[in-house]
């Protein structure tokens, strides 16, 4: 298990013609255009969401309201899943095409459990917090019809991670799972609970304190709704 590439990005706009699919719609800006870095990249907890951006030095996040912050400091996606999408879409998808910071090999990213901890290289320690939820920016970037629906149906969204111990990361660094919780809540499970199987949401709470705060709030709301639903007493 290893990091295949470390990807950082600059802000892209409608005028940027370097996108792998169609250009952005007029006025839309994003840092989703990630490219492999040539050398090591420093990674640290960036700070609160809404104020801080990416955990990777030199990586741009435009929409701080929706992206970045301590609980979404790093986004990882498996090269194996990119390969599956290459075959499905009939097009080349270089590392970083989905806006991921870490493109991995041999890591079951969407099968990782919330709270799972990865030692990356010698010092960096990351903890899985939540799945990535597809949005309009992602769909526009890929330029594929029905992209949000197709990505959602695949239920292999990749994982957001928080930084527990800062360090550097570079292509080729080993990824070692140093802690794997005993609960059932994988990244894919949490994704399905947020999207296509919302009755699963209360069960997401089994992941405890490792949950992304926004995911925990939705799960708690769903659990309260289930308790007080008419007919439940």
Buried (B, 14 or more C-beta within 10 A) or exposed (E): BBBBBBBBBEEBBBEBEEBBBEBBEEEBBBBBBBBBBEEBBEBBBBBEBEEBBBBBBEBBBBBBEBBBBBBBBBBBBBBBBBEBBBEEBEBEBBBBBBBBBBBBBEBBBBBBBBBBBBBBBEEBBBBBBBBBBBBEBBBBBBBBEEBBEBBBEBBBBBBBBBBEBBBBBBBEBEBBBEBEBEBEBBBBBBBBBBBEEEEBBBBBBBBEEBBBBBBBEBBBEBBEEEEEEEEEE
